Amino acid sequence: MKDVLTIQNVDKTYHLGKLDVPVLKDINISIKSGEFVAIMGPSGSGKTTLMNLIGCLDRPTNGKYFIDGVDTSELSDMELARIRGKKIGFVFQTFNLISRFDALKNVELPMIYQNIPKAMRKARAMELLEQLGLKDRMKHKPPELSGGQRQRVAIARALVNRPDIILADEPTGNLDTKTGDEIMDIFKTLNSEGKTIAMVTHEHDIAAMCNRIIKIRDGMIV
């Protein structure tokens, strides 16, 4: 299997006024196509910063980051946004749904930015919500849904543009154990269908369901 994500000698330092705050130090990671990887570490270890770099939401201070062999440091902000839109689906702990939109509209949103026609957007969003057991909740807004239902909407939204890579930041963190297990079953099914998944978690039982665990402490891989 080929490497889909390759991080080479990456550092990330934030400049706060006259203060330099190093967050990541000499990170080297390769994630292969079809892997299901957990990224674990205590609060403040650099997990979320690492996830933001993997998701092209931020750039490294030093080092290289490749997606499918493409050196992202040489891409413009517009090209990075295009990669995010086409290749990567994001799932967050807090769901990040728009509360005034119903489930269907929330799932359609990423397709609007890809200029997909309205009828195709609606059909694709309905298909995914149905697959995720939300056929009768499509017209409900996020405040009218349970935590598990909201996370299913968020997963549907992450999948609409058919990304190869899914990045999940504590996707079970706000859910009870039973609902968290149901969400993990969805991720395992997606992985069995060929999706590459990287998941930040602090829960050992969740990490144990992944193929491989990468541990990070004080900004370094341990």
C-alpha positions in Angstrom: 0.0 0.0 0.0 1.2 3.5 -0.9 1.7 6.3 1.6 -1.2 8.8 1.4 0.1 11.1 4.1 3.8 11.7 4.8 5.1 14.1 7.4 8.9 14.7 7.4 10.9 16.5 10.1 8.0 18.9 10.8 8.1 21.6 13.5 5.3 24.0 14.4 6.0 27.1 16.4 3.5 29.8 17.1 4.7 33.4 17.4 2.8 35.2 20.2 4.2 38.8 20.2 7.8 38.4 21.1 7.3 34.9 22.4 7.9 31.8 20.4 5.8 28.8 21.5 7.0 25.5 20.0 4.1 23.0 19.8 5.5 20.3 17.5 9.1 19.1 17.2 10.6 16.9 14.5 7.5 15.0 13.7 7.9 12.1 11.2 4.8 10.0 10.3 3.6 8.0 7.3 0.0 6.8 7.0 -0.7 4.3 4.2 -3.8 4.1 2.0 -6.6 2.3 3.9 -5.1 2.6 7.4 -7.1 3.4 10.5 -4.8 5.4 12.8 -5.4 6.7 16.3 -3.4 9.7 17.5 -3.2 9.8 21.3 -1.7 12.1 23.9 -2.5 14.2 27.0 -4.1 17.7 26.7 -1.6 20.2 25.4 0.6 17.5 23.7 0.0 18.9 20.2 -2.6 16.5 18.9 -5.0 19.1 17.5 -2.1 21.1 16.0 -0.9 17.9 14.3 -4.5 17.2 13.0 -4.7 20.8 11.7 -1.5 20.3 9.7 -2.6 16.9 8.3 -5.9 18.6 7.3 -4.1 21.5 5.6 -5.8 23.9 8.0 -2.3 25.1 9.0 1.2 25.0 7.7 4.4 23.7 9.4 7.1 26.1 10.5 9.7 23.7 9.2 9.7 20.4 7.4 7.6 18.9 4.7 4.1 17.5 4.4 3.0 15.4 1.4 -0.6 14.3 0.4 -0.5 11.6 -2.3 3.1 12.6 -3.0 2.2 16.3 -3.5 4.4 18.7 -1.4 1.8 20.9 0.3 4.4 23.6 1.2 4.5 24.5 -2.5 0.7 25.0 -2.8 -1.2 28.3 -2.6 -3.9 28.8 0.0 -6.4 28.3 -2.9 -4.9 25.0 -3.9 -4.8 23.8 -0.2 -8.5 24.7 0.0 -9.2 22.6 -3.1 -7.4 19.6 -1.6 -9.4 20.0 1.7 -12.6 20.1 -0.3 -11.9 17.1 -2.5 -9.6 14.7 -0.6 -10.3 15.3 3.1 -13.5 14.9 5.2 -13.5 16.4 8.7 -15.4 15.2 11.8 -15.3 17.2 15.0 -16.1 16.5 18.7 -18.5 19.4 18.8 -20.1 18.4 15.5 -19.7 22.0 14.0 -23.2 21.9 12.5 -25.1 25.1 11.6 -28.0 25.2 14.0 -30.4 27.2 11.8 -30.0 24.6 9.0 -31.7 21.2 9.0 -29.7 18.0 8.7 -30.1 17.9 4.9 -28.9 21.4 4.4 -25.9 20.8 6.7 -24.8 17.8 4.7 -25.3 19.7 1.4 -23.0 22.6 2.4 -19.6 21.2 1.3 -21.0 20.5 -2.1 -22.1 24.1 -2.6 -18.4 25.1 -2.4 -17.6 22.5 -5.1 -20.3 24.0 -7.4 -22.3 20.8 -7.6 -25.8 21.4 -9.0 -28.7 21.7 -6.5 -30.5 18.5 -7.5 -27.3 16.4 -7.3 -26.5 17.9 -3.9 -29.9 17.0 -2.5 -29.8 13.5 -3.9 -26.3 12.8 -2.5 -27.1 14.3 1.0 -30.4 12.2 1.2 -28.6 9.1 0.2 -25.9 9.5 2.9 -28.4 10.4 5.6 -30.5 7.4 4.7 -27.4 5.1 4.9 -26.6 6.5 8.3 -30.1 5.8 9.7 -31.4 9.3 9.6 -34.1 9.0 6.9 -36.8 10.3 9.2 -34.6 13.1 10.7 -33.5 15.0 7.5 -35.7 18.0 8.2 -34.7 18.3 11.8 -32.3 21.0 12.9 -29.3 20.1 15.1 -30.9 21.2 18.4 -33.7 18.7 17.7 -31.3 15.8 17.3 -29.5 13.7 19.9 -25.7 13.8 20.2 -25.3 10.6 18.2 -27.7 11.8 15.5 -25.7 15.0 15.2 -22.5 13.1 14.9 -24.0 11.0 12.1 -25.0 14.2 10.3 -21.4 15.4 10.7 -20.1 12.1 9.3 -22.5 12.4 6.3 -21.3 15.9 5.7 -17.6 14.7 5.8 -18.4 12.0 3.2 -20.4 14.1 0.6 -17.5 15.0 -1.6 -16.3 11.3 -1.6 -12.9 12.1 0.1 -10.2 9.4 0.4 -9.2 10.6 3.8 -11.3 11.2 7.0 -9.8 13.2 9.9 -11.8 12.9 13.1 -10.9 15.0 16.2 -12.4 13.3 19.4 -15.5 12.2 17.4 -16.8 10.2 20.4 -15.8 12.7 23.1 -19.2 14.2 23.7 -21.1 10.9 23.4 -22.1 8.2 25.9 -20.3 4.8 25.6 -23.1 3.0 23.6 -23.5 5.9 21.1 -19.7 6.2 20.9 -19.4 2.5 20.0 -22.1 3.0 17.3 -20.1 5.9 15.8 -17.0 3.8 15.9 -18.8 1.0 14.0 -19.6 3.5 11.2 -15.9 4.5 11.1 -14.8 0.8 10.9 -17.3 0.2 8.1 -15.9 3.3 6.2 -12.4 2.0 6.7 -13.4 -1.5 5.4 -14.6 0.3 2.3 -11.2 1.7 1.7 -11.2 5.1 3.5 -8.0 6.2 5.2 -8.9 7.5 8.7 -6.8 9.4 11.3 -8.5 9.9 14.6 -7.5 12.0 17.6 -8.7 10.5 20.8 -7.8 10.3 24.5 -9.9 7.2 25.1 -7.9 4.0 25.2 -10.8 1.7 24.3 -11.6 3.9 21.2 -7.9 3.8 20.2 -7.8 0.1 20.6 -10.4 -0.2 17.8 -7.9 1.4 15.3 -5.2 -0.5 13.4 -2.3 1.6 14.8 -1.8 4.1 17.6 0.6 7.0 17.3 1.4 8.6 20.7 2.4 12.2 21.1 3.7 13.9 24.2 5.2 17.4 24.6 5.0 17.9 20.8 7.0 14.8 20.0 6.1 11.3 18.8 6.8 8.8 21.5 
